Amino acid sequence: MKVTPVKGTNDYLPKEAALRDYLQSVILETYCHHGFQRIMTPILEDAENLDKSEGGENLNLIFKIMKRGDKLQKALVLGEEKGLADLGLRYDLTLPLSRYYACHRNDLLLPMKCIQIDKVYRAERPQKGRLREFVQCDIDIIGTKSYTAELELIEITAEALLAIGLKNFKIRINDRQLLRAILIDCGFMEQELDSVCISFDKLDKIGSKRIAEELKEKGHSTDAVNKLLQILENMPKTIEDIKELFPEVEVENLEKIIEIATRQAEEQYEVVFDMSLVRGQGYYTGTIFEIESLDFKGAVAGGGRYDHLIGKFLGEEVPAVGFSIGFERIFSILLEHGFVIPNKRKQVAILYQPMEYIEATKKAAQLRATYDVCMYEKPKKLGKFLDKLEKEGIYGFWNFGQSEELSIMGKSKKNENERK
């Protein structure tokens, strides 16, 4: 049997798990301080819900779960290849939230302000930075069209990142309605826009010329593609540029969000308009945003408004907007740079003989007023055991029955080893 985890998934050592717990606790605490409430949904979703969720290229990365028992046998007999699966693992937390709201809306306060911190699954090709199982940290506001919802999410997400120690970042903002208006002006048809956006979203990875080639390969109009290529190679930098080039496009909301978010930032981070920002999911309908780490080069959070997704369940439009922190990327960055959890209680060990167990537990209870205390039966090879304790970050040890004082790792371990 294999001892390694499945490709695209990870085991986490105690130090790594402690860092993950710390990050999630800080993020959750920040969200809760703003009055958001945590909800939980299953990792399983109906396959039809997932397939109709407008998740962009994520729809090609769904882990599907085959039917069971008689239903599977019937599908196999009928040769229904597409009908073999009736469930799937969620690829993000937005689709489950939309279903959750549709199911429970009569029991929820509007606008609903919720937290989700949970695992999601994508059938990615495993590589650095791309896992098949990973954690997302989402906050969403459902039930209001006001641009203040975007402002609230931007402020809270930035506050959470600052709280965990990521300080040098920039918030990029765009609007899908603006983007769609520009694409239509280029000559693309309404039904083509999602396909164009999926390609456009790769701009920072493959460049404008390769995007143009990809769009032509998809069969889009050469004239429309060439007009878009001209825009990509002379990208409007500001809202004022957009007003000048596309005076008929509505940008008032976007302008307000950027202006107020900049004031909220109080120079702790930058807020900018970025027409190149697309966000790959097809369900975005309005404002979209992404937070880019300037120190570590890459996105660490993203989200946007998705006013139509809940309507797929209810048959009526319900406005919604969300922001998701890229937990795994932040975890990897901090782990690689030796991040130390601040104000963490020191951990010590009590080493005892079996006949000393009761008295040793009493001593441990006393020490827990100051330390986290773990207890171990005294090993035969004390030196090697102490080396392992030190490697695990144990601050010190109490050799019960042998020492009257706590021995600090590195200072007194050598003397202890020599005595033993």
Phi, psi and chi 1 to 4 in degrees:
 res  aa     phi    psi   chi1   chi2   chi3   chi4
   1 MET       -  149.1  -64.4  175.4   70.0      -
   2 LYS   -82.1  138.6  -63.4  179.4  178.9  178.7
   3 VAL   -98.2  -13.3  -60.7      -      -      -
   4 THR   -85.4  150.6   53.6      -      -      -
   5 PRO   -68.8  158.3   24.0  -32.7      -      -
   6 VAL   -57.2  141.3  172.4      -      -      -
   7 LYS   -54.7  136.1  -75.5 -174.3  177.0 -179.9
   8 GLY    88.6    1.7      -      -      -      -
   9 THR  -126.6  164.0   67.1      -      -      -
  10 ASN  -133.4  146.1  -77.0  -32.2      -      -
  11 ASP   -89.7  152.6  -66.7  -31.2      -      -
  12 TYR  -126.3  125.0  -63.7  102.4      -      -
  13 LEU   -68.4  162.7  -63.8  173.1      -      -
  14 PRO   -51.3  -43.2  -31.1   37.5      -      -
  15 LYS   -63.7  -39.2  -77.5 -176.1  179.3  179.4
  16 GLU   -68.2  -43.2  -63.3  167.5  -24.6      -
  17 ALA   -62.9  -37.2      -      -      -      -
  18 ALA   -63.6  -41.1      -      -      -      -
  19 LEU   -65.3  -41.6  176.5   56.2      -      -
  20 ARG   -62.7  -43.7  -66.9  174.0   73.0   83.4
  21 ASP   -61.3  -42.4  -74.6  -16.1      -      -
  22 TYR   -62.1  -48.6  167.5   74.3      -      -
  23 LEU   -61.0  -45.3  -65.6  175.6      -      -
  24 GLN   -64.7  -37.5  -70.7 -175.8   35.7      -
  25 SER   -67.3  -39.6   68.4      -      -      -
  26 VAL   -66.5  -44.5  172.2      -      -      -
  27 ILE   -62.1  -47.3  -67.2  167.6      -      -
  28 LEU   -61.7  -43.0  177.9   59.6      -      -
  29 GLU   -62.3  -41.7 -175.2  176.8  -74.7      -
  30 THR   -62.0  -46.6  -56.4      -      -      -
  31 TYR   -60.5  -44.9  -68.8  168.9      -      -
  32 CYS   -65.3  -35.2  -72.5      -      -      -
  33 HIS   -62.3  -21.8  -77.1  173.3      -      -
  34 HIS   -95.9   11.5  -73.4  -94.9      -      -
  35 GLY    85.0    8.9      -      -      -      -
  36 PHE   -79.2  148.9  -76.6   62.2      -      -
  37 GLN  -117.2  140.4  -63.6  178.6  -51.2      -
  38 ARG   -81.0  138.8 -171.6  169.6 -172.1  176.8
  39 ILE  -125.2  166.3   66.2  165.7      -      -
  40 MET  -137.4  142.0  -64.2 -178.4 -178.3      -
  41 THR  -131.0  160.0   60.1      -      -      -
  42 PRO   -68.4  155.6  -15.0   28.3      -      -
  43 ILE   -74.7  -17.1   66.3  168.9      -      -
  44 LEU   -92.9  138.2  -59.8  176.2      -      -
  45 GLU  -133.6  155.0  -77.6  -68.7  -22.3      -
  46 ASP   -60.2  134.0 -173.0  -82.7      -      -
  47 ALA   -59.2  -36.9      -      -      -      -
  48 GLU   -64.7  -40.2 -176.9 -179.5    0.4      -
  49 ASN   -59.3  -45.2  -71.7   -8.2      -      -
  50 LEU   -64.9  -43.1  -66.5  167.7      -      -
  51 ASP   -65.8  -28.0  -72.6  -21.5      -      -
  52 LYS  -101.5   17.1  -66.4 -179.0  177.4  179.4
  53 SER   -90.8   -0.8   62.9      -      -      -
  54 GLU    56.2   46.2  -62.5 -175.8   71.0      -
  55 GLY   -87.7   14.8      -      -      -      -
  56 GLY    65.1 -141.0      -      -      -      -
  57 GLU   -68.8  -13.9  -68.3 -165.6  -29.8      -
  58 ASN   -62.6  -23.3  -69.6  -31.4      -      -
  59 LEU   -65.3  -21.9  -61.3 -173.9      -      -
  60 ASN   -85.4   -2.3  -61.8  -40.3      -      -
  61 LEU  -116.3   20.2  -57.4  175.7      -      -
  62 ILE   -80.4  130.5  -64.3  171.6      -      -
  63 PHE   -78.6  111.8  -81.1  107.3      -      -
  64 LYS   -95.3  146.7  -65.4 -171.4  175.7 -179.4
  65 ILE  -114.2  124.6  -61.6  173.5      -      -
  66 MET   -69.0  152.0  -64.9  179.8   71.2      -
  67 LYS   -59.4  161.3  -65.3  176.8  178.0  177.2
  68 ARG  -115.6  154.9  -77.0   74.4   52.3 -153.7
  69 GLY    58.7 -134.7      -      -      -      -
  70 ASP   -61.5  -35.5  -67.1  -18.3      -      -
  71 LYS   -63.2  -38.4  -69.8 -177.0  178.1  180.0
  72 LEU   -68.6  -44.9  175.8   59.6      -      -
  73 GLN   -60.5  -40.8  -67.3  -56.4  -42.7      -
  74 LYS   -64.2  -43.2 -176.1  177.9  178.7 -179.7
  75 ALA   -64.4  -37.5      -      -      -      -
  76 LEU   -67.0  -41.8  -72.1  169.4      -      -
  77 VAL   -63.3  -40.0  168.8      -      -      -
  78 LEU   -79.6   -7.8  -65.4  173.9      -      -
  79 GLY    68.6   28.9      -      -      -      -
  80 GLU   -85.9   82.4  -61.3  174.9  -13.3      -
  81 GLU   -59.2  -42.8 -175.8  176.8  -22.7      -
  82 LYS   -72.9  -17.6  -69.4 -173.9  177.2  179.5
  83 GLY   -96.5   10.6      -      -      -      -
  84 LEU   -74.7  -24.1  -66.7  177.9      -      -
  85 ALA  -113.5  138.4      -      -      -      -
  86 ASP  -123.7   -4.8   58.5   -7.9      -      -
  87 LEU  -133.4  166.0  -59.4  173.1      -      -
  88 GLY  -154.3  161.8      -      -      -      -
  89 LEU   -83.9  137.0  -58.1 -175.3      -      -
  90 ARG   -60.4  138.8   60.8 -171.0  177.7 -161.4
  91 TYR   -97.6  -15.3   63.1   81.2      -      -
  92 ASP  -153.5 -174.6   73.1    0.1      -      -
  93 LEU  -103.6   -2.8  -62.4  175.1      -      -
  94 THR   -77.5  -45.3  -54.9      -      -      -
  95 LEU   -61.5  -48.3 -176.2  -82.7      -      -
  96 PRO   -58.1  -37.4  -25.9   35.4      -      -
  97 LEU   -64.2  -40.8  170.7   60.0      -      -
  98 SER   -62.6  -44.2  -61.0      -      -      -
  99 ARG   -63.4  -42.4  179.4 -159.7   52.6   75.4
 100 TYR   -58.5  -45.9  173.6   97.6      -      -
 101 TYR   -63.5  -44.2  175.2   82.9      -      -
 102 ALA   -60.2  -34.1      -      -      -      -
 103 CYS   -77.4  -37.4 -179.6      -      -      -
 104 HIS  -115.6   12.4  -60.0  -74.0      -      -
 105 ARG   -58.4  -30.0   62.3  174.1  172.8  161.6
 106 ASN   -68.7  -17.4  -68.0  -27.4      -      -
 107 ASP  -102.0    4.0  -60.1  -43.5      -      -
 108 LEU  -111.3  145.2  -61.0  169.4      -      -
 109 LEU   -78.8  136.4  175.9   68.2      -      -
 110 LEU  -110.2  140.4  -80.7 -175.4      -      -
 111 PRO   -67.8  144.0   22.8  -30.6      -      -
 112 MET   -81.1  130.0  176.5 -170.4  177.8      -
 113 LYS  -122.9  108.7  -61.4 -174.5  176.3 -174.2
 114 CYS  -129.9  159.7   67.9      -      -      -
 115 ILE  -118.1  138.1  -55.9  162.7      -      -
 116 GLN  -133.6  123.4  -65.6 -176.9   91.7      -
 117 ILE  -128.0  106.5  -61.9  179.5      -      -
 118 ASP  -162.8  173.1 -135.2  -33.4      -      -
 119 LYS   -87.1  144.9  -70.1 -178.5  177.1  179.7
 120 VAL  -131.0  168.0  -61.0      -      -      -
 121 TYR  -138.0  132.0  -58.8   84.7      -      -
 122 ARG  -137.1  137.9  -66.0  179.3 -169.6  171.5
 123 ALA   -80.3   58.8      -      -      -      -
 124 GLU   -72.1  159.9  -63.5  -88.6   13.7      -
 125 ARG   -79.8  112.4  178.9 -176.4  176.1 -173.1
 126 PRO   -60.2  130.9  -22.5   34.1      -      -
 127 GLN  -162.8  173.9   53.4 -172.6  -63.2      -
 128 LYS   -56.1  124.8 -176.7  176.5  174.7   62.2
 129 GLY    86.5   -4.8      -      -      -      -
 130 ARG  -128.4  108.0  -71.1 -165.4  176.0  -88.3
 131 LEU  -108.8  160.7  -63.1  173.0      -      -
 132 ARG   -89.8  -25.6  -70.2  173.5  169.0  172.6
 133 GLU  -125.4  123.0  177.6 -171.5   65.6      -
 134 PHE  -153.6  165.1   54.2   97.6      -      -
 135 VAL   -99.6  138.0  168.9      -      -      -
 136 GLN  -117.2  147.5  -73.3 -172.1  -26.3      -
 137 CYS  -122.2  103.3  -57.5      -      -      -
 138 ASP  -112.5  144.5  -72.7   16.8      -      -
 139 ILE  -126.6  140.9   44.5  173.2      -      -
 140 ASP  -138.5  150.6  -67.5   76.9      -      -
 141 ILE  -124.2  122.5  -61.7  176.9      -      -
 142 ILE  -117.5  133.0  -63.7  175.0      -      -
 143 GLY   110.5    8.9      -      -      -      -
 144 THR  -141.1  139.6  176.0      -      -      -
 145 LYS   -92.7   -5.9  -69.3 -176.1  176.0 -179.0
 146 SER   -63.0  138.9  171.9      -      -      -
 147 TYR   -65.9  -13.5   64.9   83.9      -      -
 148 THR   -66.4  -22.4   61.2      -      -      -
 149 ALA   -63.9  -44.9      -      -      -      -
 150 GLU   -60.3  -43.9  -81.7   92.0  -30.2      -
 151 LEU   -61.1  -40.7  -71.2  168.7      -      -
 152 GLU   -64.5  -44.7 -171.5  172.0    0.5      -
 153 LEU   -66.0  -39.2  -64.9 -174.4      -      -
 154 ILE   -62.0  -46.8  -70.3  169.0      -      -
 155 GLU   -63.2  -44.6  179.8 -175.9   19.7      -
 156 ILE   -67.6  -43.7  -64.0  167.9      -      -
 157 THR   -63.4  -42.7  -55.8      -      -      -
 158 ALA   -61.9  -41.1      -      -      -      -
 159 GLU   -62.1  -40.4 -175.7  178.3  -39.9      -
 160 ALA   -63.9  -42.4      -      -      -      -
 161 LEU   -65.3  -40.9  -66.3  178.9      -      -
 162 LEU   -63.1  -38.2  -68.9  169.0      -      -
 163 ALA   -66.7  -29.8      -      -      -      -
 164 ILE   -93.6    2.8   59.0  178.9      -      -
 165 GLY   103.4    3.8      -      -      -      -
 166 LEU   -91.3  107.3  -76.3 -178.0      -      -
 167 LYS  -111.6  -25.5  -59.3 -169.9 -177.4  -60.6
 168 ASN  -102.8   86.3 -170.5   18.3      -      -
 169 PHE  -140.7  166.8   57.1   81.6      -      -
 170 LYS  -131.0  137.4  173.1  171.0   62.9  176.9
 171 ILE  -101.2  119.0  -58.9 -179.6      -      -
 172 ARG  -100.7  134.8  -59.2  156.8   58.2 -144.6
 173 ILE  -131.5  139.9  -57.8  178.5      -      -
 174 ASN  -145.5 -175.3 -162.5    7.8      -      -
 175 ASP  -140.8  126.7 -167.2  -55.9      -      -
 176 ARG   -62.3  -32.1  -89.3  -65.6 -175.2   90.4
 177 GLN   -65.8  -40.0  -68.8 -179.3  -13.1      -
 178 LEU   -63.0  -46.4  164.6   62.9      -      -
 179 LEU   -61.3  -43.6 -166.3   55.7      -      -
 180 ARG   -65.1  -40.1  -65.7  172.5   79.7   86.1
 181 ALA   -62.2  -40.0      -      -      -      -
 182 ILE   -67.5  -41.2  -68.7  172.0      -      -
 183 LEU   -65.7  -39.4  -67.1  176.9      -      -
 184 ILE   -65.3  -38.5  -72.5  173.0      -      -
 185 ASP   -62.4  -30.6 -174.3   75.1      -      -
 186 CYS   -71.3  -21.7  -72.9      -      -      -
 187 GLY   117.4    3.3      -      -      -      -
 188 PHE   -76.8  147.5  -66.4  101.6      -      -
 189 MET   -81.6  154.2  -54.6  -62.5  -70.2      -
 190 GLU   -52.1  -44.8  179.3   73.1   30.6      -
 191 GLN   -71.4   -9.6   62.6  -90.7   24.7      -
 192 GLU   -93.4  -11.9  -63.2  178.4  -58.1      -
 193 LEU   -63.1  -39.9  -60.7 -173.4      -      -
 194 ASP   -62.6  -41.2  -72.3  -18.5      -      -
 195 SER   -63.2  -42.2  171.5      -      -      -
 196 VAL   -64.8  -41.8  176.1      -      -      -
 197 CYS   -63.6  -36.7  -75.6      -      -      -
 198 ILE   -60.4  -41.3  -72.7  172.1      -      -
 199 SER   -72.4  -43.8  -63.3      -      -      -
 200 PHE   -56.8  -34.3 -167.3  168.0      -      -
 201 ASP   -64.1  -14.3 -167.3   36.7      -      -
 202 LYS   -92.9    9.4  -56.8  173.6 -174.6  176.3
 203 LEU   -52.9  -47.2 -179.2   61.1      -      -
 204 ASP   -71.7  -15.0   61.3  -23.2      -      -
 205 LYS   -94.8  -41.4  -63.0 -177.3  179.7   69.7
 206 ILE  -119.8   -9.1   63.8  175.4      -      -
 207 GLY    84.7  163.9      -      -      -      -
 208 SER   -66.5  -39.4   57.5      -      -      -
 209 LYS   -66.5  -40.4  -73.3 -173.7  170.2   57.1
 210 ARG   -68.6  -33.2 -177.7   65.4 -169.8   95.6
 211 ILE   -63.2  -44.1  -74.6  175.0      -      -
 212 ALA   -59.2  -43.0      -      -      -      -
 213 GLU   -62.2  -43.7  -68.6  172.0    8.6      -
 214 GLU   -63.3  -41.3 -175.8  173.7  -59.2      -
 215 LEU   -65.5  -38.4  -69.9  173.2      -      -
 216 LYS   -67.1  -38.4  -71.2  175.2 -177.1  176.5
 217 GLU   -62.7  -31.3  -70.9  167.0    5.0      -
 218 LYS   -75.7   -9.6  -74.5 -178.8  175.2 -178.8
 219 GLY    97.1   12.1      -      -      -      -
 220 HIS   -74.6  156.6  -65.3  -65.5      -      -
 221 SER   -56.3  131.5  159.5      -      -      -
 222 THR   -61.3  -41.4  -60.3      -      -      -
 223 ASP   -62.6  -44.1  -71.6  -16.8      -      -
 224 ALA   -64.1  -41.8      -      -      -      -
 225 VAL   -64.5  -43.9  172.2      -      -      -
 226 ASN   -64.9  -37.4  -71.2  -21.1      -      -
 227 LYS   -66.5  -40.4 -168.8  169.4 -179.0 -179.4
 228 LEU   -64.7  -40.1  174.6   60.5      -      -
 229 LEU   -59.8  -39.5 -179.5   59.5      -      -
 230 GLN   -61.4  -40.0  -73.3 -177.9  -27.1      -
 231 ILE   -67.6  -42.8  -66.8  172.5      -      -
 232 LEU   -63.0  -35.7  -64.9 -178.6      -      -
 233 GLU   -82.6  -10.9  -67.9 -178.0  -18.8      -
 234 ASN  -133.9   57.0  -61.1  -82.5      -      -
 235 MET   -60.1  127.4 -170.9   77.8   73.9      -
 236 PRO   -57.4  132.2  -23.1   33.0      -      -
 237 LYS   -94.9  -26.2  -57.3  -65.0 -176.2 -175.5
 238 THR  -133.5  167.3   65.9      -      -      -
 239 ILE   -61.2  -36.1  -63.7  -70.3      -      -
 240 GLU   -61.9  -37.8  -66.7  -56.2  -41.7      -
 241 ASP   -61.7  -41.8  -68.3  -19.6      -      -
 242 ILE   -63.4  -44.6  -67.4  -66.0      -      -
 243 LYS   -58.7  -37.8  -72.3  179.9  178.4  179.2
 244 GLU   -73.4  -41.6 -174.1  176.3  -31.0      -
 245 LEU   -80.7  -35.3  -68.6  169.5      -      -
 246 PHE  -131.8   71.0  -53.9   97.2      -      -
 247 PRO   -62.7  -21.1   19.9  -31.2      -      -
 248 GLU   -83.1   -8.9   71.8  -74.6   -4.5      -
 249 VAL   -83.9  133.7  175.4      -      -      -
 250 GLU   -80.3  121.1  173.9   57.1   54.1      -
 251 VAL  -129.6   12.2  -66.7      -      -      -
 252 GLU   -61.0  -47.5 -176.6 -179.5   -3.0      -
 253 ASN   -61.3  -45.7 -105.1   19.6      -      -
 254 LEU   -60.2  -42.3 -177.6   59.7      -      -
 255 GLU   -62.3  -42.8 -158.2  167.2   20.0      -
 256 LYS   -63.3  -44.9  -74.9  179.2 -178.3  175.9
 257 ILE   -61.0  -46.7  -70.3  169.0      -      -
 258 ILE   -64.9  -42.3  -67.1  172.1      -      -
 259 GLU   -65.4  -46.2 -172.1  -91.6  -36.3      -
 260 ILE   -73.7  -39.3  -61.8  172.9      -      -
 261 ALA   -61.9  -34.9      -      -      -      -
 262 THR   -64.2  -41.3  -61.1      -      -      -
 263 ARG   -66.5  -40.0  -79.2  159.5   45.9 -165.1
 264 GLN   -61.2  -34.0  -75.7  179.9  165.9      -
 265 ALA   -64.7  -27.5      -      -      -      -
 266 GLU    49.0   41.4  -64.5 -178.8  -23.3      -
 267 GLU    64.8   15.0  -61.0 -176.0  -10.3      -
 268 GLN   -80.4  -24.2  -64.5  179.7   89.8      -
 269 TYR  -156.8  166.5   48.4   87.0      -      -
 270 GLU  -101.1  143.9 -172.0  179.9    4.1      -
 271 VAL  -121.1  123.1 -179.6      -      -      -
 272 VAL  -135.3  152.2  -60.8      -      -      -
 273 PHE   -78.9  137.0  166.0   68.3      -      -
 274 ASP  -143.6  102.7 -172.7  -13.8      -      -
 275 MET   -67.3  -18.1 -159.3 -160.9  112.7      -
 276 SER   -78.0  -11.3   70.5      -      -      -
 277 LEU   -74.6  127.3  179.8   63.2      -      -
 278 VAL  -121.5  -45.7  178.4      -      -      -
 279 ARG    65.7  122.3  -56.4  -71.6  -61.4  161.2
 280 GLY   -69.3  -27.1      -      -      -      -
 281 GLN   -68.0  136.8  -74.0   83.8  -18.8      -
 282 GLY   -76.9  -12.4      -      -      -      -
 283 TYR   -80.9   -6.8   51.3   64.1      -      -
 284 TYR   -70.1  135.9  -72.0  125.7      -      -
 285 THR  -121.2  -14.7   58.5      -      -      -
 286 GLY  -146.1 -125.8      -      -      -      -
 287 THR   -57.2  135.8  -43.6      -      -      -
 288 ILE  -129.6  148.7   47.5  177.0      -      -
 289 PHE  -146.9  156.9   22.6   72.6      -      -
 290 GLU  -149.5  141.8 -161.4  164.2   86.3      -
 291 ILE  -107.5  125.2  -60.8 -177.0      -      -
 292 GLU  -109.2  126.6  176.0 -172.2   -4.5      -
 293 SER   -77.5  123.4  169.2      -      -      -
 294 LEU   -80.4  -24.6  -58.3  179.0      -      -
 295 ASP   -78.0  -36.6  -70.9  -29.2      -      -
 296 PHE  -114.9    6.7  -55.4  109.7      -      -
 297 LYS    54.3   84.1  -52.0  -58.2  178.9 -172.4
 298 GLY   154.1  165.1      -      -      -      -
 299 ALA   -75.5  138.4      -      -      -      -
 300 VAL  -121.1   -1.4  -67.0      -      -      -
 301 ALA  -165.8  154.6      -      -      -      -
 302 GLY  -166.2  163.3      -      -      -      -
 303 GLY   174.3 -163.5      -      -      -      -
 304 GLY   166.0 -174.7      -      -      -      -
 305 ARG   -93.0  135.3 -178.0  165.5  -77.9  -80.5
 306 TYR  -134.9   77.1   52.9   99.6      -      -
 307 ASP   -76.7   -9.5  -72.8  -14.7      -      -
 308 HIS  -108.0  -15.2  -61.7  157.6      -      -
 309 LEU   -65.2  -44.9 -171.8   54.8      -      -
 310 ILE   -64.5  -32.6  -62.3  173.5      -      -
 311 GLY   -60.9  -22.9      -      -      -      -
 312 LYS   -64.5  -26.5  -70.9  178.4  174.5  -70.9
 313 PHE   -90.2  -34.4  -66.4   97.2      -      -
 314 LEU  -104.4  -17.1  -66.2  175.8      -      -
 315 GLY    76.8   14.6      -      -      -      -
 316 GLU  -145.9  147.8   61.5 -174.8   73.3      -
 317 GLU   -73.4  132.3 -176.8  173.4  -62.9      -
 318 VAL  -126.7  114.3  178.0      -      -      -
 319 PRO   -66.0  142.6   23.1  -31.8      -      -
 320 ALA  -155.8  148.6      -      -      -      -
 321 VAL  -149.0  143.2   59.8      -      -      -
 322 GLY  -145.2  160.6      -      -      -      -
 323 PHE  -137.0  132.1 -145.1  147.0      -      -
 324 SER  -122.2  129.7  178.3      -      -      -
 325 ILE   -86.2  133.5  -74.9  178.6      -      -
 326 GLY   -77.6   80.9      -      -      -      -
 327 PHE   -58.4  -47.0  178.2   82.1      -      -
 328 GLU   -64.8  -38.4  -58.9  -63.2  -13.6      -
 329 ARG   -65.3  -43.6  174.2  156.8  173.1   75.8
 330 ILE   -64.7  -42.7  -68.0  170.8      -      -
 331 PHE   -58.3  -46.6  165.7   73.4      -      -
 332 SER   -62.5  -42.6  -62.5      -      -      -
 333 ILE   -60.6  -50.6  -72.6  169.6      -      -
 334 LEU   -67.6  -37.6  -64.5 -178.8      -      -
 335 LEU   -63.9  -45.4 -173.4   66.9      -      -
 336 GLU   -64.2  -28.4  -72.4  172.9    7.0      -
 337 HIS   -99.5   17.3  -72.0   79.1      -      -
 338 GLY    64.9   35.8      -      -      -      -
 339 PHE   -58.4  134.9  179.7   81.7      -      -
 340 VAL  -109.0  126.5  176.3      -      -      -
 341 ILE   -64.1  121.7  -62.5  173.5      -      -
 342 PRO   -73.3  147.5   25.8  -32.9      -      -
 343 ASN    57.6   26.3  -56.0  -42.4      -      -
 344 LYS   -78.7  133.6 -175.5  179.6  179.7 -177.5
 345 ARG   -62.3  138.3  -84.8  172.4   49.0  114.7
 346 LYS   -71.6  148.8  -67.1  174.1 -179.9  175.8
 347 GLN  -111.8  135.6 -172.7  172.8    2.6      -
 348 VAL  -127.3  163.2  -59.6      -      -      -
 349 ALA  -120.0  143.7      -      -      -      -
 350 ILE  -109.6  125.0  -72.8 -174.2      -      -
 351 LEU  -104.2  126.3  -49.0  177.5      -      -
 352 TYR  -141.8  160.7   64.4   92.2      -      -
 353 GLN   -90.8  151.9  -60.6  -71.7   -0.4      -
 354 PRO   -51.8  -38.8  -29.9   36.8      -      -
 355 MET   -71.3  -11.4   69.4  -75.1  -65.2      -
 356 GLU   -97.4    5.6  -60.5  168.5  -26.6      -
 357 TYR   -56.4  -48.9  177.5   75.2      -      -
 358 ILE   -62.2  -47.7  -68.4  177.7      -      -
 359 GLU   -65.9  -34.8  -67.1  -56.6  -44.5      -
 360 ALA   -66.1  -37.3      -      -      -      -
 361 THR   -66.4  -34.0   58.4      -      -      -
 362 LYS   -65.0  -41.6  -67.9  178.7 -179.2  178.2
 363 LYS   -63.9  -41.0 -174.0   63.2 -179.4  178.6
 364 ALA   -61.2  -41.1      -      -      -      -
 365 ALA   -61.5  -39.3      -      -      -      -
 366 GLN   -64.7  -44.9  -66.1  172.8    3.0      -
 367 LEU   -67.6  -24.8  -70.8  173.6      -      -
 368 ARG   -68.7   -9.6  -73.3 -170.2 -178.7  107.8
 369 ALA   -66.8  -24.7      -      -      -      -
 370 THR  -117.3  -35.6  -53.5      -      -      -
 371 TYR  -124.8  163.2  -56.5  103.5      -      -
 372 ASP   -84.5  130.3  -69.5  -20.9      -      -
 373 VAL  -122.8  126.7 -177.4      -      -      -
 374 CYS  -112.7  148.3   50.6      -      -      -
 375 MET  -115.8  137.5  -63.5 -179.7   57.7      -
 376 TYR  -137.9  137.4  -62.2   99.8      -      -
 377 GLU   -63.1  138.8  -77.8 -166.9   24.6      -
 378 LYS   -63.8  122.5 -160.9  175.6  -61.4 -179.1
 379 PRO   -79.6  164.1   30.0  -33.9      -      -
 380 LYS   -70.5  -41.9  -69.2 -178.7  180.0  178.1
 381 LYS   -99.1   82.9  -64.3 -178.0  178.6 -179.9
 382 LEU   -64.0  -40.3 -177.2   58.5      -      -
 383 GLY   -59.0  -48.9      -      -      -      -
 384 LYS   -63.9  -36.9  -72.0 -174.5  177.6 -179.9
 385 PHE   -65.9  -41.0 -172.2   71.9      -      -
 386 LEU   -64.7  -35.4  -67.6  175.9      -      -
 387 ASP   -61.4  -41.3  -73.1  -20.5      -      -
 388 LYS   -67.5  -40.2  -73.7 -172.2  175.8 -179.1
 389 LEU   -60.2  -44.4  -72.7 -178.4      -      -
 390 GLU   -63.9  -39.8 -173.3  171.7   21.1      -
 391 LYS   -62.0  -32.6 -172.0  176.6  179.2 -179.0
 392 GLU   -78.7   -3.4  -72.8  -64.2  -44.8      -
 393 GLY    91.6   14.0      -      -      -      -
 394 ILE   -67.3  130.6  -57.5  -62.9      -      -
 395 TYR   -74.6  -39.7  172.8   68.5      -      -
 396 GLY  -165.0  179.0      -      -      -      -
 397 PHE  -145.6  155.0   63.6   96.4      -      -
 398 TRP  -118.8  110.1 -165.0  -67.1      -      -
 399 ASN   -82.7   91.8 -164.9  -17.7      -      -
 400 PHE   -61.3  132.3 -163.8   79.4      -      -
 401 GLY    83.8   -8.9      -      -      -      -
 402 GLN  -115.6  -28.8  -61.5  -68.8  -40.3      -
 403 SER  -132.3  144.0  174.0      -      -      -
 404 GLU   -92.8   -7.7  -63.0  -61.5  -37.9      -
 405 GLU  -130.9  157.2  -64.8 -179.2   -6.3      -
 406 LEU   -69.3  129.4  179.8   69.6      -      -
 407 SER   -93.6  124.4  -61.2      -      -      -
 408 ILE   -85.6  132.3  -52.2  -57.2      -      -
 409 MET   -57.6  137.7  -72.6  -65.5 -178.4      -
 410 GLY    87.7  -30.9      -      -      -      -
 411 LYS   -93.1  -48.4  -68.5 -177.3  179.1  179.5
 412 SER  -116.1   -2.3   53.7      -      -      -
 413 LYS   -61.2  -39.9 -174.5 -175.6   67.6  171.3
 414 LYS   -60.8  -44.9 -177.8  178.6  178.7 -178.3
 415 ASN   -63.3  -39.0  -66.4  -23.4      -      -
 416 GLU   -63.0  -42.8 -171.5   71.9   26.0      -
 417 ASN   -62.1  -40.7  -70.2  -14.6      -      -
 418 GLU   -66.1  -37.1  -70.9  173.2   -8.1      -
 419 ARG   -68.1  -29.3  -71.5 -156.3  -57.4  -89.1
 420 LYS   -96.8      -  -67.6  -61.7  178.8 -177.3
